[in-house]
């Protein structure tokens, strides 16, 4: 089967290019629109859209009785942060997130923010996958990276079948740009009804 005459791999590179890669998108909780960015000392849980997590199949390619198909399975997600604090130079931080076999939903944003993540913590007080604690004001860019294991599955005459591991693939999201700043005022209570009415008449 490795004889080039049979050409079982003749379309392999083309089939890899035809894998239906979903677009990777990065996000965070708390949602940056809530506070205009990420607050200092409020643990941020980085997320991505669920579609890229899972397995994907290419179309099949046939040649001289051999049929080839490419399979890609997501094995890990990490987030690459470039944090440029107002007080010092920029640094690159890698935040591991989930690994192979993680049971995650196939829609929405993954992973969900766990109940164990506190609302506030200083750097070093809490550590968990997908979580980063902003230490001080600055500019932040976030990129989600999904790593895939890629295999070529070949079937031939008389039930012959074999699987070959190919080079892995890393798919990245566009960078998400955020401002990290001190949390100054949070309005958690609406004004009393009489005050609201008085304000509407002024």
Long-range contacts (C-beta under 8 A, 24 or more apart in sequence): 1-66, 1-154, 1-156, 1-160, 1-162, 5-64, 6-63, 6-64, 6-65, 6-66, 6-156, 7-63, 7-64, 7-66, 8-63, 8-64, 8-66, 8-68, 8-154, 8-156, 9-68, 9-152, 9-154, 10-61, 10-63, 11-61, 11-63, 11-68, 12-61, 12-68, 12-70, 12-152, 12-166, 14-61, 15-58, 15-59, 15-60, 15-61, 15-68, 15-69, 15-70, 15-152, 16-58, 16-70, 16-150, 16-166, 16-169, 18-58, 18-59, 18-70, 19-56, 19-57, 19-58, 19-70, 19-72, 20-56, 20-57, 20-58, 21-52, 21-56, 21-72, 21-171, 22-49, 22-51, 22-52, 22-56, 23-49, 23-51, 23-52, 23-173, 24-48, 24-49, 24-52, 24-144, 24-145, 24-146, 24-171, 24-172, 24-173, 25-49, 25-144, 25-173, 25-174, 26-79, 26-142, 26-143, 26-144, 26-173, 26-174, 26-175, 26-176, 27-109, 27-176, 28-142, 28-176, 28-178, 29-109, 29-113, 32-178, 35-183, 36-179, 36-181, 37-178, 37-179, 37-180, 37-181, 38-134, 38-140, 38-178, 38-179, 38-180, 38-181, 39-134, 39-180, 39-181, 39-182, 39-183, 40-134, 40-135, 40-136, 40-137, 40-180, 40-181, 40-182, 40-183, 41-120, 41-121, 41-122, 41-123, 41-133, 41-134, 41-135, 41-183, 42-119, 42-120, 42-133, 42-134, 42-183, 43-117, 43-118, 43-119, 43-120, 43-121, 43-126, 43-131, 43-132, 43-133, 44-131, 44-132, 44-133, 44-134, 45-111, 45-113, 45-114, 45-117, 45-130, 45-131, 46-79, 46-95, 46-97, 46-130, 46-131, 46-132, 46-142, 46-144, 47-109, 47-110, 47-111, 47-130, 48-77, 48-109, 48-110, 48-144, 48-146, 48-173, 49-108, 49-109, 49-110, 50-104, 50-105, 50-106, 50-107, 50-108, 50-109, 50-110, 51-106, 51-107, 52-146, 52-171, 53-77, 53-98, 53-102, 53-104, 53-106, 53-110, 53-146, 54-106, 56-148, 65-156, 65-157, 66-154, 66-155, 66-156, 67-154, 67-155, 67-156, 68-152, 68-153, 68-154, 69-152, 69-153, 70-150, 70-151, 70-152, 70-153, 70-166, 71-150, 71-151, 71-152, 71-153, 72-148, 72-149, 72-150, 72-151, 72-169, 73-100, 73-148, 73-149, 73-151, 74-100, 74-146, 74-147, 74-148, 75-99, 75-100, 75-147, 75-148, 75-149, 75-168, 76-100, 76-146, 76-147, 77-144, 77-145, 77-146, 77-147, 78-144, 78-145, 78-147, 79-130, 79-132, 79-142, 79-143, 79-144, 79-145, 80-142, 80-143, 80-145, 81-132, 81-140, 81-141, 81-142, 81-143, 82-140, 82-141, 83-134, 83-138, 83-139, 83-140, 83-180, 84-138, 84-139, 84-140, 85-135, 85-136, 85-137, 85-138, 86-136, 86-137, 86-138, 87-136, 87-138, 93-132, 95-129, 95-130, 95-131, 95-132, 96-129, 96-130, 97-129, 97-130, 98-129, 98-130, 100-149, 134-180, 136-180, 137-179, 137-180, 137-181, 137-182, 138-180, 139-177, 139-178, 139-179, 139-180, 140-177, 140-178, 140-179, 140-180, 141-175, 141-176, 141-177, 141-178, 142-175, 142-176, 142-178, 143-172, 143-173, 143-174, 143-175, 143-176, 144-172, 144-173, 145-170, 145-171, 145-172, 145-173, 146-170, 146-171, 146-172
